[in-house]
Structure formats: C-alpha cells, structure tokens
Amino acid sequence: MKNVEEFKKQLENEKRELEKTLGSIGHKTKVGGKEDWVPSYPDLNPMQSDKSEMADEVEEFENRIGIEGKLEERLDDIHAALKRIEDGTYGICEEGGEQIEPERLRANPAARTCIQHA
C-alpha cells in the first residue's frame, strides 16, 4: 500500500492525543496483566462537601466512565491498526481479505474492514 507511512503518522498522532485526553480524565493501571485506563474519582471529603456538590461530582465521574470507555475503545483500534502495519497486513479487510478502499482508510485509518463488510 502506497500511503502506509502517512496512515502510520496519522495513527500515531491520534494515539498521542487519545492518551493525553485519557490522562486528563483518568490514569493507567494493570488489570489482569493488561494495561487499562480507569477514570479518576473526585477527591471529596463527605464531612466538608455538601450533598449538592457531592452529587455533581458523582455525575461528573459517571460521565468520565462513558467517555473513558469510548476513548479507550478507539485507542485499542489504533493499537490494532499499528500492529497490522507492523505485520504487513494493514489495509486488508479482516472479513473478506480484499484491499480496504483508500477513501475508507482516509476517513478512518484504523478501519479493519472494507466498506462492504463494515
């Protein structure tokens, strides 16, 4: 594939941005021998915080859980795409084995399948 290095750069840039964003809402930890991101829980003292403030912080934490999950899923897709580049299988549909359309890869460099199998 002609533009693999270009896609690799895009993927590496997006990986850095995702890790930066994940770092702002959580931290890395080891779970079952695998690195995982966990949202940070607010540092509240129930004796010094009122109920409204605590409720707001719990709601914010719940939002972080949802955001963290989506960002981590995308990060996993990017890791998989970088691994395919390393293995020489990047740009090949995982379902049908044909080349993934260049316009699909431009839209989503981490795509695993062609448009037909999406």
C-alpha positions in Angstrom: 0.0 0.0 0.0 1.3 3.3 -1.1 0.4 5.6 1.8 1.1 3.3 4.8 3.7 5.7 6.3 1.2 8.6 6.0 -1.5 6.5 7.8 1.0 5.4 10.4 1.8 9.0 11.2 -1.9 9.8 11.5 -2.5 6.8 13.8 0.5 7.7 16.0 -0.7 11.3 16.3 -4.2 10.3 17.2 -2.8 7.7 19.7 -0.8 10.5 21.5 -3.9 12.8 21.6 -6.1 10.0 23.0 -3.5 9.1 25.6 -3.3 12.8 26.6 -7.1 13.1 26.9 -7.4 9.8 28.8 -4.6 11.1 31.1 -6.7 14.2 31.9 -9.7 12.1 33.0 -8.1 9.1 34.5 -5.0 7.0 34.9 -3.4 3.8 33.7 -3.5 0.7 35.8 -2.7 -3.0 35.3 -5.7 -5.3 35.2 -5.1 -9.0 34.7 -1.6 -8.3 33.3 -3.0 -5.8 30.8 -2.7 -2.1 30.9 -6.1 -0.4 31.3 -7.4 3.2 31.8 -9.5 3.9 34.8 -11.4 7.2 35.3 -10.3 9.2 38.3 -12.8 9.6 41.1 -13.2 13.1 42.6 -11.3 13.7 45.8 -14.2 14.6 48.1 -14.4 14.7 51.8 -18.0 13.9 52.8 -17.5 15.9 56.0 -16.6 19.1 54.1 -18.7 18.8 51.0 -22.4 19.5 50.8 -24.8 17.0 49.2 -25.2 19.0 46.0 -21.5 19.3 45.4 -21.1 15.5 46.0 -24.0 14.7 43.6 -22.3 16.9 40.9 -19.0 15.1 41.4 -20.7 11.7 41.2 -22.4 12.8 38.0 -19.1 14.0 36.5 -17.5 10.7 37.4 -20.3 8.8 35.6 -19.7 11.0 32.5 -16.0 10.2 32.7 -16.7 6.5 32.7 -18.6 6.7 29.4 -16.1 9.0 27.8 -13.2 6.8 29.0 -14.8 3.7 27.5 -15.2 5.2 24.1 -11.7 6.8 24.1 -10.1 3.5 25.2 -12.0 1.6 22.5 -10.7 3.9 19.9 -7.2 3.6 21.3 -7.4 -0.2 21.1 -8.5 0.2 17.4 -5.4 2.3 16.8 -3.1 -0.1 18.5 -4.5 -2.9 16.3 -4.0 -0.8 13.2 -0.4 -0.1 14.1 0.1 -3.8 14.7 -1.3 -4.6 11.3 1.2 -2.1 9.8 4.0 -3.8 11.6 2.8 -7.2 10.4 2.3 -6.1 6.8 -1.5 -6.7 6.8 -2.6 -3.1 7.1 -5.3 -2.1 4.6 -6.6 -5.7 4.1 -10.2 -6.4 5.1 -10.4 -8.8 8.1 -13.6 -10.2 6.8 -13.1 -10.7 3.1 -9.3 -10.4 2.6 -9.6 -7.7 -0.1 -8.0 -4.3 0.0 -9.8 -1.7 2.1 -10.8 1.3 -0.1 -8.3 4.2 0.2 -11.2 6.6 0.9 -12.3 4.5 3.8 -8.8 4.5 5.3 -8.5 8.3 4.8 -11.8 8.6 6.7 -10.8 6.1 9.4 -7.1 5.0 9.3 -7.9 2.3 11.9 -10.6 0.6 9.7 -10.5 -3.2 10.0 -12.9 -3.9 7.1 -13.8 -2.7 3.6 -17.0 -0.7 3.1 -18.8 -3.9 2.0 -18.1 -5.6 5.3 -18.5 -2.6 7.6 
